Amino acid sequence: MIGAEGLTPAVIKETDAALLAHGLIKIRVFSDQRAERETLLSTLADQLKAAPIQHIGKLLVLWRPEPEKHATPAADEFKASGPRVIKILKFSKSGSQRAQVKKMTVMGNERLTVGGIVKRAKKRIISQKKRSLAE
C-alpha cells in the first residue's frame, strides 16, 4: 500500500522484496488523483526494473521475472540416497519420565514410519501394459 506520504524509500524497498518473493504483485494507492497514480506506476516500474501490467482504479499491478533459485548444499544432502543419521524421540507411556533420544542410521532404500519403525521402501508398481512394452 502506498499511503499519503507517497513513494518513500521504505515503500520501494518493500515493493522490491515482494517482487523478489512473488514476481507479480498488486499495490493499492490511497490517492484520488489518476495522473499521480500513473506517475507512481511508471516510477516504480523504472526503479525496480519491472513491467507495469495494469492500472485499474486505485490498484496497480507490477510484474518482474523471478530470479533462478540456486540449490543449497544442505538441500542436496536430503536428496541423496546414501545412509543418513536420524534422531527418534520415544516418550514414556506414563508421561512421567523423560523422552529417550535414539539415533538410527537409515539407508537410501529405507524409510521411517510414524511409529518409529524403519521399513524398506516399496518398489514402484508398474502396470502389466507398461511391463510388456518395456520387454
Stockholm file with secondary structure:
# STOCKHOLM 1.0

chainA/1-135         MIGAEGLTPAVIKETDAALLAHGLIKIRVFSDQRAERETLLSTLADQLKAAPIQHIGKLLVLWRPEPEKHATPAADEFKASGPRVIKILKFSKSGSQRAQVKKMTVMGNERLTVGGIVKRAKKRIISQKKRSLAE
#=GR chainA/1-135 SS CBCTTCSCHHHHHHHHHHHHHHSEEEEEBCCSCHHHHHHHHHHHHHHHTCEEEEEETTEEEEECCCCCCCCCHHHHHHHCCSCEEEEEEECCSSSCSCCEEEEEEECTTEEECTTSCEEECCCCCCCHHHHHHHC
#=GC SS_cons         CBCTTCSCHHHHHHHHHHHHHHSEEEEEBCCSCHHHHHHHHHHHHHHHTCEEEEEETTEEEEECCCCCCCCCHHHHHHHCCSCEEEEEEECCSSSCSCCEEEEEEECTTEEECTTSCEEECCCCCCCHHHHHHHC
//
